[in-house]
Amino acid sequence: MNEQEIMAEFFTRILTFRNQMNNYGKKMEDVMIIDKIMRTLTPRFDHIVVAIEQGTNLKRIKVEKVQGTLKAQELKLDERNSLKCSD
């Protein structure tokens, strides 16, 4: 993930890649995708990555759940940044 990329774009890229791999016969488990997502996020998401890793069983969580959590966090961070800029 790059600094200018929003979470929706990032997940579109990741899920497209997963679908392509599945089409080629390489089944990618959610835990594998989630691990890659967590390792490639920008540092501004470090705290939520730690919370997800400590608070959930990564072998049982779905990519969509992680996506929702990260999108919600992104909205919260953007909201706080916009409030700081308006002050």
LINPE-V594796 format. One record per backbone hydrogen bond with DSSP energy under -0.5 kcal/mol. NH is the residue of the N-H (numbers start at 0). CO is the residue of the C=O. Records with the same first field share a line. If there is no record, write none. Layout:
# LINPE-V594796
NH = CO / CO
This chain:
# LINPE-V594796
4 = 1
9 = 5
10 = 6
11 = 7
12 = 8
13 = 9
14 = 10
15 = 11
16 = 12
17 = 13
18 = 14
19 = 15
20 = 16
21 = 17
22 = 18
23 = 19
24 = 21
25 = 20
26 = 24
28 = 26
32 = 28
33 = 29
34 = 30
35 = 31
36 = 32
37 = 33
38 = 34
39 = 35 / 36
40 = 36
44 = 41
45 = 42
48 = 44
49 = 45
50 = 46
51 = 47
52 = 48
53 = 49
54 = 50
55 = 51
57 = 55
59 = 56
60 = 56
64 = 61
65 = 61
66 = 62
67 = 63
68 = 64
69 = 65
70 = 66
71 = 67
72 = 68
73 = 69
74 = 70
75 = 71
76 = 72
77 = 73
78 = 74
79 = 75
80 = 76
81 = 77
82 = 78
83 = 79
84 = 80
85 = 81
86 = 82 / 83
